[in-house]
Amino acid sequence: MFTKYTRQKFPAAPILNVKLSRPGESPSPETRPALVDTGGDFTTVPLDWLLEIQSPETRWAYLRGIWSEQRPVTLYLVDLHFDGQILPGVEVAGIDEADIETEDDREIVLGRNVLNQLVLLLDGPHQQTDVLARRPLKF
């Protein structure tokens, strides 16, 4: 099943609709758009969303944005639910409200620690993202 790119970004950007859960539990009822960021090393989630599901802390780490200095973050363990699939036990970085500049920036950003576990089709001309069950033989 495909997901249309978001037009809240310019240019339009690929997203996946995800639900979060504490590892091994049912997902939260709220589906949230998650930006597909192939340049991001790590997946980030607003901290209050992680606290809402009582996600367990795993460890400290440092993240650096494209224009910013290194910042300490706490990593949390979650299950990511999307398109009838579950990626269990994924570490994500909790982003504090103080580090979120605008309401539009309150989003999940899927980095390569998640994307490298998926077979994705980013169809720019049709502006849609699709999680594939297997790698296509040919385009």
C-alpha positions as CSV (number, residue, x, y, z in Angstrom):
1,M,0.0,0.0,0.0
2,F,1.4,3.4,-1.0
3,T,1.5,6.7,1.0
4,K,1.3,10.0,-0.8
5,Y,4.2,12.4,-0.3
6,T,3.5,15.2,2.1
7,R,3.0,18.7,0.5
8,Q,3.6,20.4,3.9
9,K,7.3,20.3,2.8
10,F,8.8,22.0,-0.2
11,P,9.5,20.2,-2.4
12,A,7.0,17.5,-1.5
13,A,8.7,14.8,0.6
14,P,8.3,11.0,1.1
15,I,6.5,9.9,4.3
16,L,5.3,6.7,5.8
17,N,2.3,6.6,8.2
18,V,3.4,4.9,11.5
19,K,2.1,4.0,14.9
20,L,4.4,3.7,17.9
21,S,4.2,1.2,20.8
22,R,6.2,0.1,23.7
23,P,8.1,-3.1,22.7
24,G,5.7,-6.0,22.5
25,E,2.5,-4.0,23.1
26,S,-0.3,-2.9,20.9
27,P,0.3,0.3,18.9
28,S,-1.1,3.7,20.1
29,P,-4.3,4.6,18.2
30,E,-2.8,7.7,16.6
31,T,-1.2,7.3,13.2
32,R,1.6,9.8,12.7
33,P,3.4,10.8,9.4
34,A,7.1,10.0,9.5
35,L,9.4,11.7,7.1
36,V,11.7,9.4,5.1
37,D,15.2,10.9,5.5
38,T,17.8,8.8,3.6
39,G,20.5,11.2,4.8
40,G,19.7,10.9,8.5
41,D,21.7,8.4,10.4
42,F,19.1,7.8,13.1
43,T,15.4,7.9,13.7
44,T,14.0,10.8,15.9
45,V,10.7,11.1,17.7
46,P,9.3,13.9,19.8
47,L,10.1,13.1,23.4
48,D,6.5,13.6,24.7
49,W,5.2,10.9,22.2
50,L,7.8,8.5,23.6
51,L,6.8,9.3,27.2
52,E,3.1,8.9,26.3
53,I,3.7,5.2,25.5
54,Q,6.1,4.8,28.4
55,S,8.9,3.7,26.0
56,P,11.9,2.4,27.9
57,E,15.2,4.3,27.8
58,T,18.2,2.4,26.5
59,R,21.2,4.7,26.6
60,W,22.7,8.1,25.9
61,A,24.0,9.1,22.5
62,Y,25.0,12.3,20.6
63,L,23.3,13.5,17.5
64,R,24.3,16.3,15.1
65,G,22.0,18.2,12.7
66,I,23.2,19.5,9.4
67,W,23.9,23.0,10.7
68,S,24.2,22.4,14.4
69,E,26.6,21.2,17.1
70,Q,26.5,17.8,18.6
71,R,23.8,17.4,21.2
72,P,23.2,14.7,23.8
73,V,20.0,12.7,23.4
74,T,18.4,9.8,25.2
75,L,17.6,6.7,23.1
76,Y,14.4,4.8,23.6
77,L,13.2,1.4,22.5
78,V,9.9,1.2,20.4
79,D,8.1,-1.0,18.0
80,L,7.2,0.8,14.7
81,H,3.9,-0.3,13.1
82,F,3.1,0.5,9.5
83,D,1.3,-1.1,6.5
84,G,0.5,-4.2,8.6
85,Q,4.2,-4.7,9.4
86,I,6.0,-4.3,12.7
87,L,9.7,-3.4,13.1
88,P,10.3,-4.5,16.7
89,G,12.8,-3.1,19.2
90,V,14.0,-0.1,17.2
91,E,16.1,2.5,19.0
92,V,15.0,6.1,18.4
93,A,16.3,9.4,19.7
94,G,13.9,11.4,21.8
95,I,13.8,15.0,20.7
96,D,12.9,17.5,23.5
97,E,10.2,20.1,22.9
98,A,12.8,22.9,23.4
99,D,14.7,21.6,20.3
100,I,11.6,21.6,18.1
101,E,11.3,25.0,16.4
102,T,7.8,25.0,15.0
103,E,4.7,22.7,15.2
104,D,5.5,21.5,11.6
105,D,8.8,20.2,13.0
106,R,7.0,17.9,15.5
107,E,7.4,14.8,13.5
108,I,9.0,11.4,13.3
109,V,12.0,11.4,11.1
110,L,13.0,7.9,9.8
111,G,16.7,7.6,9.5
112,R,18.8,4.8,8.1
113,N,18.7,2.7,11.2
114,V,15.1,2.0,10.2
115,L,15.2,2.6,6.4
116,N,18.0,0.0,6.0
117,Q,15.5,-2.7,7.2
118,L,12.9,-1.9,4.5
119,V,12.6,-2.3,0.8
120,L,11.2,1.1,-0.2
121,L,10.0,2.5,-3.5
122,L,10.2,6.3,-3.6
123,D,8.2,7.2,-6.6
124,G,9.0,10.9,-7.2
125,P,7.0,11.4,-10.4
126,H,3.9,10.0,-8.7
127,Q,4.8,11.4,-5.4
128,Q,4.2,8.3,-3.4
129,T,6.2,5.9,-1.1
130,D,5.6,2.2,-1.0
131,V,7.0,-0.4,1.4
132,L,7.6,-3.5,-0.7
133,A,7.4,-7.1,0.5
134,R,10.5,-8.0,-1.6
135,R,12.9,-6.4,-4.0
136,P,11.5,-6.0,-7.5
137,L,13.1,-8.0,-10.3
138,K,13.1,-5.0,-12.7
139,F,11.7,-1.5,-12.8
